[in-house]
Amino acid sequence: MSTPSTPVSHEAATSEQDPIEGIIPMIPIVIPVVGAVLIFLLAFIAVYMA
């Protein structure tokens, strides 16, 4: 049996951060803001149509 002369290192693959993990801390801010914008747009459409 032979062993490789240089061991393969996986440090570069583990140091990368998942893009989803970067967005998760902003979710408590983004969801209420998007909800407020959606409610405003729906109210604007209702007033415009009335």
N, CA, C and O atoms as a CHARMM CRD file, in Angstrom:
* protein
*
  200
    1    1 MET  N      0.83500  -1.18000   0.00000 PROA 1      0.00000
    2    1 MET  CA     0.00000   0.00000   0.00000 PROA 1      0.00000
    3    1 MET  C      0.88000   1.24400   0.00000 PROA 1      0.00000
    4    1 MET  O      1.93400   1.27600   0.63500 PROA 1      0.00000
    5    2 SER  N      0.43900   2.24300  -0.70700 PROA 2      0.00000
    6    2 SER  CA     1.21000   3.48000  -0.76400 PROA 2      0.00000
    7    2 SER  C      0.39600   4.61300  -0.14400 PROA 2      0.00000
    8    2 SER  O     -0.83400   4.61300  -0.18800 PROA 2      0.00000
    9    3 THR  N      1.09700   5.55600   0.42200 PROA 3      0.00000
   10    3 THR  CA     0.44000   6.72300   1.00600 PROA 3      0.00000
   11    3 THR  C      0.81400   7.95000   0.17700 PROA 3      0.00000
   12    3 THR  O      1.92300   8.02300  -0.35200 PROA 3      0.00000
   13    4 PRO  N     -0.08400   8.89800   0.06200 PROA 4      0.00000
   14    4 PRO  CA     0.27100  10.09800  -0.70600 PROA 4      0.00000
   15    4 PRO  C      1.38300  10.87200  -0.01600 PROA 4      0.00000
   16    4 PRO  O      1.46800  10.90700   1.21100 PROA 4      0.00000
   17    5 SER  N      2.22500  11.48500  -0.81800 PROA 5      0.00000
   18    5 SER  CA     3.37600  12.19000  -0.25200 PROA 5      0.00000
   19    5 SER  C      2.95100  13.49600   0.41800 PROA 5      0.00000
   20    5 SER  O      3.58400  13.92600   1.38200 PROA 5      0.00000
   21    6 THR  N      1.89700  14.12600  -0.07500 PROA 6      0.00000
   22    6 THR  CA     1.41600  15.35700   0.55300 PROA 6      0.00000
   23    6 THR  C     -0.03800  15.16200   0.96800 PROA 6      0.00000
   24    6 THR  O     -0.88300  14.89000   0.11500 PROA 6      0.00000
   25    7 PRO  N     -0.34200  15.29000   2.23200 PROA 7      0.00000
   26    7 PRO  CA    -1.73200  15.12500   2.67400 PROA 7      0.00000
   27    7 PRO  C     -2.59900  16.27700   2.15900 PROA 7      0.00000
   28    7 PRO  O     -2.16400  17.42700   2.10100 PROA 7      0.00000
   29    8 VAL  N     -3.81000  15.94200   1.79600 PROA 8      0.00000
   30    8 VAL  CA    -4.73700  16.94000   1.28200 PROA 8      0.00000
   31    8 VAL  C     -5.36500  17.67900   2.45800 PROA 8      0.00000
   32    8 VAL  O     -5.87200  17.06000   3.39300 PROA 8      0.00000
   33    9 SER  N     -5.32600  19.00900   2.40100 PROA 9      0.00000
   34    9 SER  CA    -5.90100  19.81900   3.46700 PROA 9      0.00000
   35    9 SER  C     -7.24200  20.37900   3.01300 PROA 9      0.00000
   36    9 SER  O     -7.37600  20.86800   1.89200 PROA 9      0.00000
   37   10 HSD  N     -8.23400  20.30000   3.90000 PROA 10     0.00000
   38   10 HSD  CA    -9.56700  20.81100   3.58800 PROA 10     0.00000
   39   10 HSD  C     -9.85500  22.09200   4.36400 PROA 10     0.00000
   40   10 HSD  O    -11.02100  22.43500   4.55700 PROA 10     0.00000
   41   11 GLU  N     -8.84100  22.79600   4.80600 PROA 11     0.00000
   42   11 GLU  CA    -9.05200  24.00000   5.60000 PROA 11     0.00000
   43   11 GLU  C     -9.71200  25.10200   4.78400 PROA 11     0.00000
   44   11 GLU  O    -10.51500  25.85800   5.33100 PROA 11     0.00000
   45   12 ALA  N     -9.40700  25.22000   3.50800 PROA 12     0.00000
   46   12 ALA  CA    -9.98800  26.27300   2.68000 PROA 12     0.00000
   47   12 ALA  C    -11.48900  26.06200   2.50300 PROA 12     0.00000
   48   12 ALA  O    -12.24900  27.02900   2.45400 PROA 12     0.00000
   49   13 ALA  N    -11.91500  24.82500   2.40800 PROA 13     0.00000
   50   13 ALA  CA   -13.33600  24.54100   2.21900 PROA 13     0.00000
   51   13 ALA  C    -14.14000  24.82200   3.48600 PROA 13     0.00000
   52   13 ALA  O    -15.30100  25.22100   3.39600 PROA 13     0.00000
   53   14 THR  N    -13.55000  24.62300   4.66000 PROA 14     0.00000
   54   14 THR  CA   -14.29500  24.83000   5.89500 PROA 14     0.00000
   55   14 THR  C    -14.29600  26.29000   6.32200 PROA 14     0.00000
   56   14 THR  O    -15.15000  26.68100   7.11800 PROA 14     0.00000
   57   15 SER  N    -13.37900  27.11000   5.83000 PROA 15     0.00000
   58   15 SER  CA   -13.33400  28.50100   6.25200 PROA 15     0.00000
   59   15 SER  C    -14.32900  29.35800   5.48500 PROA 15     0.00000
   60   15 SER  O    -14.61400  30.47800   5.91000 PROA 15     0.00000
   61   16 GLU  N    -14.87500  28.86900   4.36000 PROA 16     0.00000
   62   16 GLU  CA   -15.85600  29.63800   3.60600 PROA 16     0.00000
   63   16 GLU  C    -17.17800  29.67700   4.36900 PROA 16     0.00000
   64   16 GLU  O    -17.57800  28.70900   5.01500 PROA 16     0.00000
   65   17 GLN  N    -17.84600  30.83700   4.27300 PROA 17     0.00000
   66   17 GLN  CA   -19.13100  30.97500   4.95500 PROA 17     0.00000
   67   17 GLN  C    -20.25300  30.81200   3.94300 PROA 17     0.00000
   68   17 GLN  O    -20.19200  31.33700   2.83100 PROA 17     0.00000
   69   18 ASP  N    -21.26400  30.08500   4.34600 PROA 18     0.00000
   70   18 ASP  CA   -22.42400  29.86100   3.49300 PROA 18     0.00000
   71   18 ASP  C    -23.16700  31.18600   3.29400 PROA 18     0.00000
   72   18 ASP  O    -23.34600  31.92400   4.26300 PROA 18     0.00000
   73   19 PRO  N    -23.60100  31.51000   2.08000 PROA 19     0.00000
   74   19 PRO  CA   -24.31800  32.77600   1.87200 PROA 19     0.00000
   75   19 PRO  C    -25.59000  32.89100   2.70600 PROA 19     0.00000
   76   19 PRO  O    -25.96500  33.98600   3.12400 PROA 19     0.00000
   77   20 ILE  N    -26.24700  31.77000   2.94600 PROA 20     0.00000
   78   20 ILE  CA   -27.46500  31.79600   3.76100 PROA 20     0.00000
   79   20 ILE  C    -27.14000  32.20900   5.19700 PROA 20     0.00000
   80   20 ILE  O    -27.91200  32.93400   5.82500 PROA 20     0.00000
   81   21 GLU  N    -26.00200  31.75100   5.71500 PROA 21     0.00000
   82   21 GLU  CA   -25.62000  32.09900   7.08200 PROA 21     0.00000
   83   21 GLU  C    -25.31900  33.58000   7.21500 PROA 21     0.00000
   84   21 GLU  O    -25.41800  34.12100   8.31600 PROA 21     0.00000
   85   22 GLY  N    -24.95700  34.24800   6.14200 PROA 22     0.00000
   86   22 GLY  CA   -24.70800  35.68300   6.19500 PROA 22     0.00000
   87   22 GLY  C    -25.99300  36.48700   6.22900 PROA 22     0.00000
   88   22 GLY  O    -26.00400  37.61300   6.72600 PROA 22     0.00000
   89   23 ILE  N    -27.07800  35.92600   5.70900 PROA 23     0.00000
   90   23 ILE  CA   -28.35100  36.64800   5.64900 PROA 23     0.00000
   91   23 ILE  C    -29.17900  36.44100   6.92000 PROA 23     0.00000
   92   23 ILE  O    -29.96900  37.30700   7.29600 PROA 23     0.00000
   93   24 ILE  N    -29.00000  35.30600   7.57400 PROA 24     0.00000
   94   24 ILE  CA   -29.83600  34.94600   8.72800 PROA 24     0.00000
   95   24 ILE  C    -29.85700  36.01400   9.83300 PROA 24     0.00000
   96   24 ILE  O    -30.92900  36.25100  10.39000 PROA 24     0.00000
   97   25 PRO  N    -28.74700  36.67200  10.18400 PROA 25     0.00000
   98   25 PRO  CA   -28.83700  37.70200  11.24000 PROA 25     0.00000
   99   25 PRO  C    -29.70800  38.89900  10.86400 PROA 25     0.00000
  100   25 PRO  O    -30.17600  39.60900  11.75300 PROA 25     0.00000
  101   26 MET  N    -29.93800  39.14100   9.58000 PROA 26     0.00000
  102   26 MET  CA   -30.72700  40.29200   9.15300 PROA 26     0.00000
  103   26 MET  C    -32.21300  39.98800   9.07500 PROA 26     0.00000
  104   26 MET  O    -33.00800  40.90700   8.87700 PROA 26     0.00000
  105   27 ILE  N    -32.61800  38.72800   9.22200 PROA 27     0.00000
  106   27 ILE  CA   -34.02400  38.34700   9.05800 PROA 27     0.00000
  107   27 ILE  C    -34.95400  39.07700  10.03100 PROA 27     0.00000
  108   27 ILE  O    -36.03000  39.49300   9.60100 PROA 27     0.00000
  109   28 PRO  N    -34.61600  39.26200  11.31900 PROA 28     0.00000
  110   28 PRO  CA   -35.55100  39.97400  12.21100 PROA 28     0.00000
  111   28 PRO  C    -35.80100  41.42500  11.79600 PROA 28     0.00000
  112   28 PRO  O    -36.79400  42.01400  12.22300 PROA 28     0.00000
  113   29 ILE  N    -34.94400  42.00400  10.99200 PROA 29     0.00000
  114   29 ILE  CA   -35.13800  43.36900  10.51800 PROA 29     0.00000
  115   29 ILE  C    -35.84900  43.36600   9.16600 PROA 29     0.00000
  116   29 ILE  O    -36.72500  44.19500   8.92000 PROA 29     0.00000
  117   30 VAL  N    -35.47300  42.44500   8.30400 PROA 30     0.00000
  118   30 VAL  CA   -35.97500  42.43900   6.92600 PROA 30     0.00000
  119   30 VAL  C    -37.45300  42.05700   6.86800 PROA 30     0.00000
  120   30 VAL  O    -38.21200  42.68500   6.13200 PROA 30     0.00000
  121   31 ILE  N    -37.87400  41.05800   7.61500 PROA 31     0.00000
  122   31 ILE  CA   -39.25800  40.58400   7.52400 PROA 31     0.00000
  123   31 ILE  C    -40.27000  41.66900   7.93400 PROA 31     0.00000
  124   31 ILE  O    -41.24400  41.86400   7.20800 PROA 31     0.00000
  125   32 PRO  N    -40.09100  42.38500   9.05700 PROA 32     0.00000
  126   32 PRO  CA   -41.06000  43.45200   9.37000 PROA 32     0.00000
  127   32 PRO  C    -41.04100  44.59200   8.35400 PROA 32     0.00000
  128   32 PRO  O    -42.09100  45.16000   8.05200 PROA 32     0.00000
  129   33 VAL  N    -39.87700  44.93500   7.82700 PROA 33     0.00000
  130   33 VAL  CA   -39.80200  46.01200   6.84000 PROA 33     0.00000
  131   33 VAL  C    -40.53900  45.61300   5.56900 PROA 33     0.00000
  132   33 VAL  O    -41.29800  46.40700   5.01300 PROA 33     0.00000
  133   34 VAL  N    -40.32100  44.39800   5.11300 PROA 34     0.00000
  134   34 VAL  CA   -41.01400  43.92700   3.91200 PROA 34     0.00000
  135   34 VAL  C    -42.52000  43.84800   4.16500 PROA 34     0.00000
  136   34 VAL  O    -43.31500  44.17800   3.28500 PROA 34     0.00000
  137   35 GLY  N    -42.91100  43.41500   5.35400 PROA 35     0.00000
  138   35 GLY  CA   -44.33400  43.36600   5.69100 PROA 35     0.00000
  139   35 GLY  C    -44.95800  44.74900   5.70000 PROA 35     0.00000
  140   35 GLY  O    -46.07700  44.92400   5.21900 PROA 35     0.00000
  141   36 ALA  N    -44.25000  45.74100   6.24100 PROA 36     0.00000
  142   36 ALA  CA   -44.77600  47.10700   6.27100 PROA 36     0.00000
  143   36 ALA  C    -44.91500  47.66700   4.85900 PROA 36     0.00000
  144   36 ALA  O    -45.90600  48.32700   4.54700 PROA 36     0.00000
  145   37 VAL  N    -43.94000  47.41000   4.01700 PROA 37     0.00000
  146   37 VAL  CA   -44.01200  47.88100   2.62900 PROA 37     0.00000
  147   37 VAL  C    -45.17400  47.20700   1.90600 PROA 37     0.00000
  148   37 VAL  O    -45.88900  47.86000   1.14600 PROA 37     0.00000
  149   38 LEU  N    -45.36800  45.92300   2.13000 PROA 38     0.00000
  150   38 LEU  CA   -46.46300  45.20300   1.47900 PROA 38     0.00000
  151   38 LEU  C    -47.82200  45.74600   1.92100 PROA 38     0.00000
  152   38 LEU  O    -48.71400  45.93500   1.09400 PROA 38     0.00000
  153   39 ILE  N    -47.98100  45.99700   3.22200 PROA 39     0.00000
  154   39 ILE  CA   -49.23900  46.54900   3.72900 PROA 39     0.00000
  155   39 ILE  C    -49.48500  47.93700   3.14700 PROA 39     0.00000
  156   39 ILE  O    -50.61200  48.26100   2.77300 PROA 39     0.00000
  157   40 PHE  N    -48.43700  48.75800   3.06800 PROA 40     0.00000
  158   40 PHE  CA   -48.58000  50.09600   2.49500 PROA 40     0.00000
  159   40 PHE  C    -49.00300  50.02600   1.03100 PROA 40     0.00000
  160   40 PHE  O    -49.88300  50.76900   0.59800 PROA 40     0.00000
  161   41 LEU  N    -48.37900  49.13700   0.27800 PROA 41     0.00000
  162   41 LEU  CA   -48.73400  49.01300  -1.13100 PROA 41     0.00000
  163   41 LEU  C    -50.17000  48.51700  -1.30700 PROA 41     0.00000
  164   41 LEU  O    -50.89700  49.01700  -2.16500 PROA 41     0.00000
  165   42 LEU  N    -50.57500  47.55300  -0.51100 PROA 42     0.00000
  166   42 LEU  CA   -51.95700  47.06000  -0.60000 PROA 42     0.00000
  167   42 LEU  C    -52.95900  48.14700  -0.21900 PROA 42     0.00000
  168   42 LEU  O    -54.01000  48.26400  -0.84900 PROA 42     0.00000
  169   43 ALA  N    -52.64900  48.93900   0.79900 PROA 43     0.00000
  170   43 ALA  CA   -53.54100  50.03500   1.19500 PROA 43     0.00000
  171   43 ALA  C    -53.59100  51.09100   0.09500 PROA 43     0.00000
  172   43 ALA  O    -54.65800  51.63000  -0.19800 PROA 43     0.00000
  173   44 PHE  N    -52.46100  51.38500  -0.50600 PROA 44     0.00000
  174   44 PHE  CA   -52.41600  52.35900  -1.59900 PROA 44     0.00000
  175   44 PHE  C    -53.25900  51.88000  -2.78200 PROA 44     0.00000
  176   44 PHE  O    -53.98900  52.66500  -3.38700 PROA 44     0.00000
  177   45 ILE  N    -53.15700  50.61800  -3.10300 PROA 45     0.00000
  178   45 ILE  CA   -53.95400  50.07300  -4.21500 PROA 45     0.00000
  179   45 ILE  C    -55.43600  50.13100  -3.87500 PROA 45     0.00000
  180   45 ILE  O    -56.25000  50.45300  -4.74000 PROA 45     0.00000
  181   46 ALA  N    -55.80600  49.82500  -2.62900 PROA 46     0.00000
  182   46 ALA  CA   -57.21500  49.84800  -2.22700 PROA 46     0.00000
  183   46 ALA  C    -57.77100  51.25800  -2.30300 PROA 46     0.00000
  184   46 ALA  O    -58.90100  51.45000  -2.75200 PROA 46     0.00000
  185   47 VAL  N    -57.00100  52.24900  -1.87100 PROA 47     0.00000
  186   47 VAL  CA   -57.47400  53.63700  -1.92600 PROA 47     0.00000
  187   47 VAL  C    -57.55300  54.09700  -3.36900 PROA 47     0.00000
  188   47 VAL  O    -58.48400  54.81600  -3.73200 PROA 47     0.00000
  189   48 TYR  N    -56.61400  53.70600  -4.19000 PROA 48     0.00000
  190   48 TYR  CA   -56.59200  54.10100  -5.60200 PROA 48     0.00000
  191   48 TYR  C    -57.79100  53.50200  -6.35000 PROA 48     0.00000
  192   48 TYR  O    -58.37900  54.15100  -7.21500 PROA 48     0.00000
  193   49 MET  N    -58.13700  52.27400  -6.01000 PROA 49     0.00000
  194   49 MET  CA   -59.24400  51.61200  -6.69100 PROA 49     0.00000
  195   49 MET  C    -60.60700  52.12100  -6.21200 PROA 49     0.00000
  196   49 MET  O    -61.59500  51.99900  -6.93600 PROA 49     0.00000
  197   50 ALA  N    -60.67400  52.68800  -5.00900 PROA 50     0.00000
  198   50 ALA  CA   -61.96600  53.11200  -4.44600 PROA 50     0.00000
  199   50 ALA  C    -62.47200  54.40200  -5.01500 PROA 50     0.00000
  200   50 ALA  O    -63.54400  54.86900  -4.62900 PROA 50     0.00000
